[in-house]
Amino acid sequence: MTEIDKQDERISSIFGGEIPNVAEESLATYLAYLKEPLELPCELTGIEDFDWEEYYVLGPGDQKEYERLKKTRPSYTDKYDLLSLADKVDGWVGILVNVKRVSDKKKFTLPLAELEATDERSKNYQLLDDYSVWFVNNR
């Protein structure tokens, strides 16, 4: 069995056998599921640049301005402590999580699908990777 097959099997078991498209109901099911096995504390970081960063990372944005904005905005390069899963889901961005930036203790609410656990050997890494893959591939 390939790694993709194993991942599909883990994801489908959350929903009782089928892998549904992303919708408020399936997001609520996934949120309820994650509350059980997700272990806190958990350190997270961004998978890729956040929407606001694209202009600076991939586009013509000024690097000095980017560094200034990163002091008040969350960046995919930051490390965060996962504080909690938000109680509601958003059909557009999915499950939201409350995090605290390690460097300055600033708190943010971010889409879980844009984050990954920093410890690749942890159970959380696989749980969050499965969620991100499902969310991105079933929209």
Stockholm file with secondary structure:
# STOCKHOLM 1.0

chainA/1-139         MTEIDKQDERISSIFGGEIPNVAEESLATYLAYLKEPLELPCELTGIEDFDWEEYYVLGPGDQKEYERLKKTRPSYTDKYDLLSLADKVDGWVGILVNVKRVSDKKKFTLPLAELEATDERSKNYQLLDDYSVWFVNNR
#=GR chainA/1-139 SS CCHHHHHHHHHHHHTTSCCCCSCHHHHHHHHHHHHTTCCSSCEEEESSCCGGGHHHHTSSCCHHHHHHHTTTSCCTTSEEEEEEEEEEEETTTEEEEEEEETTTCCEEEEEGGGEEESCTTSHHHHHHHHHHHHHHHTC
#=GC SS_cons         CCHHHHHHHHHHHHTTSCCCCSCHHHHHHHHHHHHTTCCSSCEEEESSCCGGGHHHHTSSCCHHHHHHHTTTSCCTTSEEEEEEEEEEEETTTEEEEEEEETTTCCEEEEEGGGEEESCTTSHHHHHHHHHHHHHHHTC
//
